[in-house]
């Protein structure tokens, strides 16, 4: 959980430290992953999977 003053939210941070694209399936208990707070690559969300390019990161607001 990230807290700033009276504001707090839960975030999910994913890092791809490899030299190739990776695709991961999200857990069924995670709701919508469509709200990206920050990323440093072209992250793709499709259904229950998230694809990160090589050496990229993404922060989702849960």
C-alpha positions as CSV (number, residue, x, y, z in Angstrom):
1,X,0.0,0.0,0.0
2,X,1.2,3.5,-0.9
3,X,0.2,6.3,1.5
4,X,0.6,10.1,1.0
5,X,-1.0,12.2,3.7
6,X,-4.6,11.1,4.0
7,X,-4.6,9.4,0.6
8,X,-3.7,5.7,0.2
9,X,-4.1,3.1,-2.5
10,X,-2.7,-0.4,-3.3
11,X,-0.4,-0.8,-6.2
12,X,1.1,-3.7,-8.1
13,X,4.6,-3.3,-9.5
14,X,6.0,-5.7,-12.1
15,X,9.6,-5.7,-13.4
16,X,11.0,-7.5,-16.3
17,X,14.7,-7.7,-15.8
18,X,15.3,-10.1,-18.7
19,X,16.4,-9.3,-22.2
20,X,13.2,-10.5,-23.8
21,X,9.4,-9.9,-23.6
22,X,7.6,-11.8,-20.9
23,X,3.9,-12.5,-20.4
24,X,2.4,-13.3,-17.0
25,X,-1.1,-14.3,-16.1
26,X,-2.7,-12.2,-13.3
27,X,-4.1,-13.8,-10.3
28,X,-7.9,-14.3,-10.3
29,X,-8.2,-12.3,-7.1
30,X,-6.9,-9.2,-8.8
31,X,-9.5,-7.0,-10.3
32,X,-9.1,-4.8,-13.3
33,X,-5.5,-4.0,-14.3
34,X,-6.4,-1.3,-16.8
35,X,-5.3,1.6,-14.7
36,X,-1.5,2.0,-15.3
37,X,0.0,4.7,-13.1
38,X,3.5,4.5,-14.7
39,X,5.5,2.4,-17.1
40,X,8.8,2.6,-18.9
41,X,7.9,0.4,-21.9
42,X,4.9,-0.6,-24.0
43,X,3.0,-2.8,-21.6
44,X,0.1,-4.7,-23.0
45,X,-2.8,-5.9,-21.0
46,X,-5.1,-8.5,-22.6
47,X,-7.7,-10.3,-20.6
48,X,-5.9,-12.0,-17.7
49,X,-2.4,-11.6,-19.1
50,X,0.2,-8.8,-18.9
51,X,3.1,-8.5,-21.4
52,X,6.1,-6.5,-20.5
53,X,8.9,-5.7,-23.0
54,X,12.5,-6.4,-22.1
55,X,13.9,-4.4,-19.2
56,X,10.6,-2.7,-18.4
57,X,8.5,-2.0,-15.4
58,X,4.8,-1.1,-14.8
59,X,2.8,0.2,-11.8
60,X,-0.9,-0.7,-11.7
61,X,-3.4,1.0,-9.4
62,X,-5.4,-1.7,-7.8
